[in-house]
Amino acid sequence: MKKLLILLVILMITPELFTASGQSRSYRNTRYYKRSLPKYSFGVRAGLNYASQTCMTDDVDFDVERIIGYSAGGYFSYFLLHNLAVQPEMMVSVKGSHWKDAYDDMKDVLTYIELPVLVSYYPASTVNLHAGPQFGYLVHAVQKDLEMDENKSIRSYYEDYDLGITLGIEAVFPFRLNVALRMFLGLVPVTNDYGYVDKWKNNYFQISASYRI
């Protein structure tokens, strides 16, 4: 967590170093700052998920570890006000967890089509804070038995849909590049009674880069 906070501070400060000379003039000449982004834009985004799952039952006898997954897709951004934008996205995203108990050593790898609908607030021209609901539809689910080195489909173990909240911070760099840190918190259980007795929710930390077309 300490490393994540340090990285957030670096993301907020670094873009300002590129534009420090121009920012003072922008603040003098406008009510806010001189926004470098167009009123609306399209872009592509890709990154990595540091994913896990949370069991909704307190008394459990297994360990849960995080896995690395990918995330890739596109977005559309539209400024409602000078420093407030709405940004729907469509992403392919891999979530899941590595869990083990006295008998099993398993990794659940889940691929979702995700639809975040984010509201972005720009306190400065080079950084934004964003949050919003995120909907997911499960398209593929595989369980990897790490002891037996076998894979099997567990699509029937999981619900079709996922729902949660995404929170993040994004740095706006020159050359149409952005870098974002996000956290997704699942709000609903994604497992069903067919596969697991306990209910599980998805969550992940994400780092991604985007390019404005």
C-alpha positions, 0 to 999 in steps of 0.5 A: 500500500505504501508503494502504491501511495508513493506511485500516486504522488509521482503520477500527480507531480511528474506531468506538472514538471513538463508543463510548469512554465505554461501553467502559471500563464494559463491560470492568469489568463483563464478562470481555471487553467488552460485545458489541453484536451479537446471537448471530446475524444476517443482512445485505446487503453491497455494495462495489467490487473493485480487481481484477487477475490474476496470470500463473503464468509468470515470463517474459511480454511483456505488462502487466497493470493493475487494473480496478474491479468491483462486489460485492453480496450477503448474509451470515449471522453466528453467534457460536460464542464471545463474540468468535468468529463464523462468517460464510458469504456469497453474493455476485455479484462482478466480477473480471478485468484489463486487459492489453496487449501489442504487438498487443492492448489487452484487458480481461477482465471476469469475473462470479462467484457467490462463497461466502466462509466466514469466521471473524471474531475480535473483539478489541474490540466495534467491530472484527473480523479475518476470514479463510477460504476463498472459492469462486467459480462463473463465470457470465459472461465478456466480453473488451473490445477497447479498440482496436477497441471490440468485445466478445466472450464468453470463457466458454470461455477460463476454468474454471468454478470459482475458489478462494482465500483472503479476509483482511480487517478490518471496523469495526462502526459504530452504526446497524447499519452495518459497513465492511470492507477485504478482500483475495482471493488466488486459489489455483488457475489460472482460465484453460484451454488453449483460451483462453490459453497461460499460466495466470492467477489472480484477486486483488483488494482490496475495500472494502464496506459492510454493513447488518445486518437 
